[in-house]
Amino acid sequence: MERKEFLTRGFGSLLSLSAIMPLMAACSGTEVDPAATSTSGSSTASGSTNGSSSSDCTVTSTETEGPFPTKVPANFVRKDIRDGRTGIPMTMNITIKNANASCAALAGALVDVWHCDKDGYYSEYGGTGMQSANFTTVDFLRGRQVTDANGAVGFTTIFPGWYPGRAPHIHVHIYNSAGKSLLVTQIAFPYASANTVYTTGQSYGYTKGAQDTLNERDNVFSDGFTTELATVSGSVSGGYTLTHTIVVKA
């Protein structure tokens, strides 16, 4: 439903976007930490604290897989998921916690991730009205890892781009060690970090400008994204690190 919904019914909201852009710009000062918009040094935009303790252990929100899920996830057991895709480097550190065990780390879980490239395109799909660019023969920016004793996995990737109607995001599907699905969710980005990349990262190929949809106005995140917001640190010149904890019931 994800991209189809935004592309088929999103034009009305896009037509009205020009009318609200001045208001959005006027409000941006309350949404952006100026210290996090520098491209010359390190900066950090903090995200959710969910999963940090047994008293802060809400199961992470469930979201749609979207129209572009990985077709055969087991084929992509790899840490570096770039597969030749260019963009600002990003290290992605995800920790899985178990709400049924007082938020203890969940070892042995399968963690699948996938996201669009800097231009907003997904691999394995294309040549249709939902995505005109045809990438059906490639499989960039998709990967699988198994959590270690600390419930952690890591991926080497790029800072994702955006496409109309969606805030920047990363898809995650988590299974237990037996292959049972535990949670499908998405990771949201702090606006400050994303805005810095999209407005100052032209030399790295981010040429579309600022995202057209904030987390608060995204149809997927509009019901709340407090458990899905990552912490992102780094800079355009030095690359970024995304850190996020996802809580499941296992």
Secondary structure as the mmCIF struct_conf table of DSSP 4:
data_model
#
loop_
_struct_conf.conf_type_id
_struct_conf.id
_struct_conf.beg_label_comp_id
_struct_conf.beg_label_asym_id
_struct_conf.beg_label_seq_id
_struct_conf.end_label_comp_id
_struct_conf.end_label_asym_id
_struct_conf.end_label_seq_id
HELX_RH_AL_P HELX_RH_AL_P1 GLU A 2 GLU A 31
HELX_RH_3T_P HELX_RH_3T_P1 PRO A 34 ALA A 36
BEND BEND1 THR A 39 GLY A 41
STRN STRN1 SER A 43 ALA A 45
TURN_TY1_P TURN_TY1_P1 ASN A 50 GLY A 51
BEND BEND2 SER A 52 SER A 52
STRN STRN2 SER A 53 SER A 53
TURN_TY1_P TURN_TY1_P2 SER A 54 SER A 55
STRN STRN3 ASP A 56 ASP A 56
HELX_LH_PP_P HELX_LH_PP_P1 THR A 58 THR A 62
BEND BEND3 PRO A 67 PRO A 67
BEND BEND4 LYS A 71 LYS A 71
HELX_RH_3T_P HELX_RH_3T_P2 PRO A 73 PHE A 76
STRN STRN4 VAL A 77 VAL A 77
BEND BEND5 LYS A 79 LYS A 79
STRN STRN5 ASP A 80 ASP A 80
TURN_TY1_P TURN_TY1_P3 ASP A 83 GLY A 84
BEND BEND6 GLY A 87 ILE A 88
STRN STRN6 PRO A 89 ASN A 98
HELX_RH_3T_P HELX_RH_3T_P3 ALA A 99 ALA A 101
TURN_TY1_P TURN_TY1_P4 SER A 102 CYS A 103
STRN STRN7 ALA A 104 ALA A 105
TURN_TY1_P TURN_TY1_P5 ALA A 107 GLY A 108
STRN STRN8 LEU A 110 TRP A 114
TURN_TY1_P TURN_TY1_P6 LYS A 118 ASP A 119
BEND BEND7 GLY A 120 GLY A 120
TURN_TY1_P TURN_TY1_P7 SER A 123 GLU A 124
BEND BEND8 GLY A 127 MET A 130
BEND BEND9 ALA A 133 ALA A 133
TURN_TY1_P TURN_TY1_P8 THR A 136 THR A 137
TURN_TY1_P TURN_TY1_P9 PHE A 140 LEU A 141
STRN STRN9 ARG A 142 VAL A 146
TURN_TY1_P TURN_TY1_P10 ALA A 149 ASN A 150
BEND BEND10 GLY A 151 GLY A 151
STRN STRN10 ALA A 152 ILE A 158
TURN_TY1_P TURN_TY1_P11 PRO A 164 GLY A 165
STRN STRN11 HIS A 169 TYR A 175
TURN_TY1_P TURN_TY1_P12 SER A 177 ALA A 178
BEND BEND11 GLY A 179 GLY A 179
STRN STRN12 SER A 181 ALA A 188
HELX_RH_AL_P HELX_RH_AL_P2 TYR A 191 THR A 200
HELX_RH_3T_P HELX_RH_3T_P4 GLN A 202 TYR A 204
TURN_TY1_P TURN_TY1_P13 GLY A 205 GLY A 205
BEND BEND12 LYS A 208 LYS A 208
BEND BEND13 ALA A 210 ALA A 210
BEND BEND14 ASP A 212 ASP A 212
HELX_RH_3T_P HELX_RH_3T_P5 ASN A 215 ARG A 217
TURN_TY1_P TURN_TY1_P14 ASN A 219 ASP A 223
TURN_TY1_P TURN_TY1_P15 THR A 226 GLU A 228
STRN STRN13 LEU A 229 LEU A 229
HELX_LH_PP_P HELX_LH_PP_P2 ALA A 230 ALA A 230
STRN STRN14 THR A 231 SER A 235
TURN_TY1_P TURN_TY1_P16 VAL A 236 GLY A 238
STRN STRN15 GLY A 239 VAL A 248
#
